[in-house]
């Protein structure tokens, strides 16, 4: 029970952090860091490894699809639309992809390029 309370508190804190970033990410374009190495493993999962820090993360097949669109050209909305076309637009896809991208940015696997029209 105690662990569940800690988890919920951490999740709520993290969710608020993501919600606060939503407006700042508007129109920004996620871009994979050059220092990241990718490797596909069993079941369509993808392992991302930072060649400098040696940290790694394993992406689900759907998260891996989103990762492939992080080229600095696609906006978050573009990525959600593209992944949605591939998997049928499940409910909550936009918030899940936005959360994934924010987590990857916080971990140093990608950056958000500014909207070129606002430079």
PANU-27622 format. One record per residue (C-alpha): residue number from 1; residue in one letter; x, y, z. Coordinates in nm, 3 decimals, decimal comma, always signed. Layout:
<nodes>
     k   r         u         v         w
   NUM   A         X         Y         Z
...
</nodes>
This chain:
<nodes>
     k   r         u         v         w
     1   X    +0,000    +0,000    +0,000
     2   X    +0,280    +0,240    +0,090
     3   X    +0,461    +0,176    -0,240
     4   X    +0,137    +0,237    -0,429
     5   X    +0,101    +0,580    -0,263
     6   X    +0,458    +0,670    -0,353
     7   X    +0,403    +0,558    -0,713
     8   X    +0,080    +0,758    -0,744
     9   X    +0,244    +1,067    -0,597
    10   X    +0,540    +1,040    -0,834
    11   X    +0,312    +0,976    -1,131
    12   X    +0,090    +1,275    -1,048
    13   X    +0,397    +1,495    -1,009
    14   X    +0,538    +1,376    -1,340
    15   X    +0,202    +1,415    -1,515
    16   X    +0,178    +1,776    -1,394
    17   X    +0,528    +1,835    -1,525
    18   X    +0,427    +1,697    -1,865
    19   X    +0,102    +1,898    -1,869
    20   X    +0,301    +2,215    -1,800
    21   X    +0,531    +2,140    -2,093
    22   X    +0,248    +2,078    -2,340
    23   X    +0,207    +2,439    -2,446
    24   X    +0,584    +2,489    -2,471
    25   X    +0,609    +2,192    -2,709
    26   X    +0,343    +2,329    -2,942
    27   X    +0,481    +2,329    -3,295
    28   X    +0,819    +2,198    -3,184
    29   X    +0,976    +1,915    -3,373
    30   X    +1,130    +1,621    -3,185
    31   X    +1,471    +1,522    -3,318
    32   X    +1,677    +1,215    -3,231
    33   X    +2,015    +1,296    -3,079
    34   X    +2,307    +1,188    -3,299
    35   X    +2,471    +1,015    -3,002
    36   X    +2,188    +0,758    -2,987
    37   X    +2,236    +0,411    -3,129
    38   X    +1,927    +0,202    -3,211
    39   X    +1,891    -0,174    -3,226
    40   X    +1,577    -0,372    -3,305
    41   X    +1,520    -0,675    -3,086
    42   X    +1,263    -0,952    -3,065
    43   X    +0,898    -0,856    -3,107
    44   X    +0,960    -0,525    -3,280
    45   X    +1,097    -0,357    -2,971
    46   X    +1,383    -0,111    -3,015
    47   X    +1,668    -0,049    -2,774
    48   X    +1,805    +0,305    -2,767
    49   X    +2,154    +0,346    -2,624
    50   X    +2,335    +0,669    -2,556
    51   X    +2,692    +0,609    -2,679
    52   X    +2,830    +0,869    -2,438
    53   X    +2,655    +0,788    -2,109
    54   X    +2,585    +0,424    -2,201
    55   X    +2,229    +0,464    -2,068
    56   X    +1,962    +0,274    -2,257
    57   X    +1,589    +0,235    -2,285
    58   X    +1,371    -0,022    -2,459
    59   X    +1,078    +0,104    -2,666
    60   X    +0,762    -0,090    -2,739
    61   X    +0,682    -0,143    -3,108
    62   X    +0,439    +0,153    -3,106
    63   X    +0,688    +0,379    -2,925
    64   X    +0,951    +0,268    -3,179
    65   X    +0,720    +0,383    -3,459
    66   X    +0,697    +0,727    -3,298
    67   X    +1,076    +0,734    -3,256
    68   X    +1,125    +0,680    -3,629
    69   X    +0,933    +1,000    -3,704
    70   X    +1,154    +1,209    -3,470
    71   X    +1,362    +1,362    -3,747
    72   X    +1,334    +1,730    -3,655
    73   X    +1,091    +1,787    -3,942
    74   X    +0,772    +1,636    -3,797
    75   X    +0,577    +1,811    -3,523
    76   X    +0,429    +1,613    -3,235
    77   X    +0,092    +1,632    -3,410
    78   X    +0,250    +1,498    -3,731
    79   X    +0,399    +1,207    -3,538
    80   X    +0,069    +1,126    -3,368
    81   X    -0,113    +1,139    -3,702
    82   X    +0,143    +0,915    -3,873
    83   X    +0,149    +0,656    -3,596
    84   X    -0,231    +0,671    -3,573
    85   X    -0,261    +0,592    -3,942
    86   X    -0,042    +0,286    -3,890
    87   X    -0,221    +0,149    -3,584
    88   X    -0,577    +0,280    -3,614
    89   X    -0,586    +0,589    -3,386
    90   X    -0,655    +0,433    -3,045
    91   X    -0,801    +0,660    -2,779
    92   X    -0,539    +0,850    -2,583
    93   X    -0,268    +0,812    -2,848
    94   X    -0,186    +1,184    -2,856
    95   X    -0,122    +1,210    -2,482
    96   X    +0,075    +0,883    -2,475
    97   X    +0,305    +0,990    -2,757
    98   X    +0,350    +1,334    -2,606
    99   X    +0,440    +1,171    -2,274
   100   X    +0,684    +0,935    -2,447
   101   X    +0,857    +1,220    -2,631
   102   X    +0,888    +1,428    -2,315
   103   X    +1,038    +1,128    -2,132
   104   X    +1,286    +1,069    -2,413
   105   X    +1,382    +1,438    -2,411
   106   X    +1,431    +1,438    -2,034
   107   X    +1,652    +1,130    -2,065
   108   X    +1,861    +1,304    -2,334
   109   X    +1,761    +1,079    -2,624
   110   X    +1,600    +1,356    -2,827
   111   X    +1,566    +1,733    -2,836
   112   X    +1,282    +1,957    -2,945
   113   X    +1,371    +2,172    -3,242
   114   X    +1,188    +2,506    -3,241
   115   X    +0,915    +2,576    -3,490
   116   X    +1,101    +2,731    -3,787
   117   X    +0,820    +2,982    -3,843
   118   X    +0,886    +3,128    -3,495
   119   X    +1,262    +3,187    -3,532
</nodes>
